């Protein structure tokens, strides 16, 4: 049987290939995940930073996106590595340039840029472990902590009005946020490893509705 014959057999009477539907759902999930992330970042910006918008609106964005993201986490968790990919790229750029991406006035030492890049690479490696296993509450909390750290860091980088910006070095804030997010992922990974050893790997296989 050729590849084309197998594709035709899968299509059956419906005339549709299941792989096409899976691809569409995958793209839709990815777009939805980035949309939710955008609302979450906007919520963090309005709630925790000076803004012309009402904080009540920020809380609606923040809580709504948090609920949607956690409920559908199993759908878009596979794209978490994309977030770290952005971090790796950003880390390489700021390491080579010696300043914050898009902000030449904010210097960043090359050792800190290399450290940030290494953190993001480690996070990408850890994020791949979430794809093929069942997600527990600790996993959802870890991802929430990570995304909050990412969002707060992104808004902090863009904010120019905060008084704390001049008092607290940008490198310190970035280091702390990256460390918190990475520690959260590592804790969830370690918890999963512990459960595998205690219970067995068979109960940890991810299912479509996990």
Secondary structure, DSSP 8 states (H G I E B T S, - for coil): --HHHHHHHHHGGGT--HHHHHHHHHHHHHHHHHHHHHHHHHHHHHHHS--SS-HHHHHHHHHHHHHHHHHTHHHHGGGHHHHHHHHHHHHHHHHHHSEETTEEEEE--HHHHHHHHHHHHHHHHHHHTTTTB---HHHHHHHHHHHHHHHHHHHHHH----THHHHS-HHHHHHHHHHHHHHHHHHHHHHHHHHHHHH-GGGGB--TT-
